[in-house]
């Protein structure tokens, strides 16, 4: 016979599994209930983030609620990583493309062949805008996001990404643009923002939230 504690734990697991099922299978999902505590960018500094390589920390600057990323003269490039690692999560941010050839994106659970990046801007290999599409190292772009007439050029755009196990869903400005599954995906790692090397570019981010599921 189950104790009250065991019964409550079992009910909690059942509820969590049901919530996860509904959360990941709803084709109408376009909004996630982010809370104030899900903020991972405080708008004034890079606390809880790290720049790799560390020598490029000056390429990332925070001021008045906005995160600015700009290439140096040598086009060195760098990535900005959360100090926290995540398993199942949703990330939402706003971005605005600036000058140059903007080639950026959001890394999902690290930077390796098992961790896709959701592209923002021009693909260096394809020479076309692939915003919202997954880039997989050593595989390229296995699927193209449908962002036509949704992406706003040099205006603020809202990008929402849901990563549950090996499934990735993407919304741009409230419209679902991608549903992608990656075999042998990495299931834990940090979230990163990219300032691509060998590019002269700048991009702005704000309102960055990550909700663990």
Residue, then its C-alpha position, 0 to 999 in steps of 0.5 A: x500500500x502506497x503512503x501519502x508521500x509516495x502517492x503524491x510523488x506518483x501524482x506529481x510525476x503523472x501530472x508532469x508527464x501529461x503537462x510535457x506531452x500537451x506542451x510538446x504536441x500542441x500545434x497551436x503553441x505560440x506563447x509560453x508562460x514566462x515569468x520574471x524569474x526566467x530572465x537571464x539577462x539583467x540588462x546592465x552587465x554580463x553577469x551569469x554569462x561567459x564569453x568564449x574566447x575570453x579575449x573578445x569580451x569587449x565585443x559584447x556590451x550591455x546598456x539600458x536593457x540591450x545586449x550589443x554584439x559587434x565584430x572587432x576589426x579582425x572579425x575574430x568572432x565569439x560566443x556568449x554562453x550561459x553559465x547554467x546548463x539546461x535539459x528541457x527548456x524554452x528560450x525567448x528573446x528579441x533580436x534586431x539585426x544591425x549592419x554588415x552581414x548578420x550571421x548569428x544564432x542561438x546555440x541549443x545545449x552547447x556547440x557540437x555535432x549533437x547540438x543544433x543552432x537556431x540561425x539568425x541572419x545570413x548563412x555563410x555557406x548558403x548566402x541566404x537568410x536562414x533565420x529560424x532554421x536549425x544548423x547542425x555541425x557537419x550536417x548543415x541545414x536539414x530543414x528551412x524555417x518558413x519565415x517569409x513575410x514574418x521576419x522584420x528587417x532591422x526591427x525587433x523580432x521575437x524568437x521563441x525556441x522550445x527544446x524538449x529531448x531531441x525535438x525543437x520547435x521555433x516561433x518567430x513573432x508569434x508564428x510557428x516556423x519550425x518543428x524539427x527532430x535531431x537524432x542522437x541529440x545532446x540533451x544537456x548543455x548551455x545556451x549560447x549566442x553567436x557573433x560569427x567569425x570572419x564577418x563584419x556585423x552587429x546585432x542587438x538582443x533584449x528580454x532574454x528568458x529561459x524557462x526550465x521544464 
